[in-house]
Amino acid sequence: MKTKITVMLAILLMGTAMAQDRKDRPNRKGDRTEISAEQKAELITKKMTLKLDLNKSQQDKVMALHLDNFSKMETKRKELKANREDGKRLTKEERHDQKLAMLDHKIEMKNEMKSILNAEQFEKWEASKKSPRKMKGKRGGKDSHNLSLIHI
């Protein structure tokens, strides 16, 4: 009987010690430093230039497109964070409208890319979007700065 109590007490103490250890460690998301929209756009443009062999004119257009995209994303992220902190929840209709807006934005981005890239480049870009795991490298997870949205 004493051994059972001793074993249970030891397990309880070990569990408490492990929980304390986790609280002391910093949050993985908190370790990341957020990069600016300009930096994100520049990184994506450079990656696309390497993968798709973009010329200078295409690079400028892609950079402008991504800069606009990332600026909008930052604004939307701040808005959602403020709503979350205020305790405001979206209604079903608002979520539906938000999803529709996101899909419209994806269609717009695709059309813009189609007008910037030639047929071969566009085909490569589309193929890279369909196989994101191959493009992300060995980790297979999300890129540390959420640049995996473009999959290039």
C-alpha positions in Angstrom: 0.0 0.0 0.0 2.8 2.4 0.9 4.6 1.7 -2.4 1.5 2.5 -4.4 1.1 5.8 -2.6 4.8 6.5 -3.1 4.6 5.7 -6.8 1.5 7.8 -7.3 3.1 10.7 -5.4 6.2 10.4 -7.6 4.2 10.5 -10.8 2.2 13.5 -9.6 5.4 15.4 -8.8 7.0 14.5 -12.1 3.9 15.7 -14.0 3.9 19.0 -12.0 7.6 19.5 -12.7 7.1 18.9 -16.5 4.2 21.4 -16.6 6.3 24.0 -14.9 9.1 23.4 -17.4 6.7 24.1 -20.3 5.5 27.3 -18.8 9.1 28.6 -18.6 9.8 27.9 -22.3 8.9 30.7 -24.7 6.1 30.2 -27.2 7.4 29.1 -30.6 5.2 31.7 -32.3 6.5 34.4 -30.0 10.1 33.7 -31.0 9.4 34.7 -34.6 10.1 38.2 -35.6 7.5 39.5 -38.1 9.0 40.9 -41.3 7.5 43.8 -43.2 5.2 43.6 -46.2 8.1 45.0 -48.3 10.5 42.3 -47.1 7.9 39.5 -47.8 7.2 40.8 -51.3 10.9 41.1 -52.0 11.6 37.5 -50.9 8.7 36.1 -52.9 9.8 38.0 -56.0 13.3 36.8 -55.7 12.2 33.2 -55.3 9.9 33.5 -58.3 12.7 35.1 -60.3 14.9 32.1 -59.6 12.2 29.5 -60.3 10.5 31.1 -63.3 13.4 33.2 -64.8 11.6 36.5 -64.6 12.9 39.5 -66.5 13.2 43.0 -64.9 9.8 44.2 -66.1 8.1 41.1 -64.7 10.0 41.4 -61.5 8.8 44.9 -61.0 5.2 43.9 -61.7 5.3 40.9 -59.4 6.9 42.9 -56.7 4.2 45.5 -56.9 1.5 42.8 -56.9 2.9 41.1 -53.9 3.5 44.3 -52.0 -0.1 45.2 -52.4 -1.2 41.7 -51.4 0.9 41.6 -48.2 -0.1 45.1 -47.2 -3.7 44.1 -47.5 -3.0 41.0 -45.5 -1.3 42.9 -42.7 -4.2 45.3 -42.5 -6.8 42.5 -42.4 -4.7 40.6 -39.8 -4.6 43.7 -37.5 -8.3 44.2 -37.9 -9.0 40.5 -37.0 -6.7 40.7 -34.0 -8.5 43.8 -32.8 -11.9 42.1 -33.2 -10.6 39.1 -31.3 -9.3 41.2 -28.4 -12.6 43.0 -28.2 -14.4 39.6 -28.1 -16.3 40.3 -31.3 -17.2 37.1 -33.2 -18.2 36.9 -36.8 -21.7 35.9 -37.8 -22.2 33.1 -40.3 -23.0 35.6 -42.9 -19.8 37.6 -42.2 -17.7 34.5 -42.4 -19.4 33.5 -45.7 -18.7 37.0 -47.1 -15.1 36.8 -45.9 -14.6 33.5 -47.6 -16.1 34.8 -50.8 -13.9 37.9 -50.7 -10.8 35.6 -50.2 -11.8 33.5 -53.2 -12.4 36.7 -55.3 -8.9 37.9 -54.3 -7.3 34.5 -55.3 -9.0 34.8 -58.7 -7.8 38.3 -59.1 -4.2 37.3 -58.2 -4.3 34.5 -60.7 -5.5 36.7 -63.5 -2.9 39.3 -62.6 -0.2 36.6 -62.6 -1.5 35.4 -66.0 -1.1 38.8 -67.5 2.4 39.2 -66.1 3.9 35.8 -66.8 4.3 34.1 -70.2 2.5 30.8 -70.8 5.4 28.6 -69.8 6.1 30.6 -66.6 2.4 30.6 -65.7 2.3 26.9 -66.2 5.3 26.4 -63.9 3.7 28.8 -61.3 0.5 26.9 -61.4 2.3 23.5 -61.0 4.2 24.8 -58.0 1.0 25.8 -56.3 -0.4 22.3 -56.7 2.6 20.7 -55.1 3.4 22.9 -52.1 5.2 20.2 -50.1 7.9 19.8 -52.7 8.5 23.6 -52.8 8.8 24.1 -49.1 12.0 22.1 -48.6 12.9 19.3 -46.3 10.8 20.6 -43.3 7.5 20.1 -45.1 5.9 22.5 -42.7 5.0 26.2 -43.1 7.7 28.6 -43.8 8.7 30.6 -40.8 7.3 33.8 -42.2 4.1 32.5 -43.8 5.5 33.0 -47.3 4.2 29.5 -48.2 1.0 31.1 -49.3 2.4 31.6 -52.7 4.1 28.2 -52.9 7.2 29.4 -54.8 
